[in-house]
Amino acid sequence: MRKALSTTASGFVDLRGLVNLLGRAKIALAAAGQAGEDRDPCHLRPYDPEWPHQYLRLRDQLAAALGEVAVRIDHVGSTSVPGLTARPIIDVQVSVADLDAEEEYRPVLEALGYRLACRETSRRFFHRPHTAHVYVCAAGRAWEYDHLLFVAYLRAHPDRRDAYARLKQSLAAEYGTGSDLYHKLKSPFVYATIVHAEPWAG
């Protein structure tokens, strides 16, 4: 799909080009019986100044429970970017020294009500329905860096933030925020933003 996307003069993926691909993708998913599937009742909302405070309460709870296992804890995802439309679910990134040592953090997170939903080589994804997501990643590795870089760039570039909001709104209107397509079709935008943010970050 990335090859089919045009780019702007600045090298970013053209939002209109991406949205134009949605029609064909929707047809393909309809054939598989998946078009418009929404597994999450939380919909996009305007930015809420309460979100950072919700994150701080979650951070304090996680820090107290995990202790030294948590090398750092950060607010990531759309709720961490002032002015950005988002689902009212707080994304928290917990960096640990050894991602494979699940016995050090999984029981603690499960005791707090988080369920392990995805295990990948670069991260573990826990969620507490309709309230918070916790991404556990290895400290100092690419996943940690890219996740932090993306939201830092959006905070510093309102035009890019607003373009991301428009993309999310278009995808949500077509597929719902809980569908696989909603998440997958955001990926080219996220990837392009990270690539262009690297020189900016120095």
Salt bridges, closest charged atoms under 4 A:
ASP14 OD1 - ARG16 NE 3.92
GLU37 OE2 - ARG39 NH1 3.51
ASP40 OD2 - ARG87 NH1 2.75
ASP40 OD1 - HIS130 ND1 3.78
GLU50 OE2 - ARG57 NH2 2.88
ASP60 OD1 - ARG59 NH2 3.02
ASP74 OD2 - ARG72 NE 2.66
ASP91 OD1 - HIS133 ND1 3.14
ASP100 OD1 - ARG124 NH2 3.21
GLU102 OE1 - ARG106 NH1 3.73
GLU102 OE2 - ARG119 NE 2.58
GLU102 OE2 - ARG124 NE 2.62
GLU110 OE2 - ARG106 NE 2.74
GLU120 OE1 - ARG123 NE 3.25
ASP162 OD1 - ARG161 NE 2.97
GLU174 OE1 - LYS26 NZ 3.51
ASP180 OD1 - ARG39 NH2 2.86
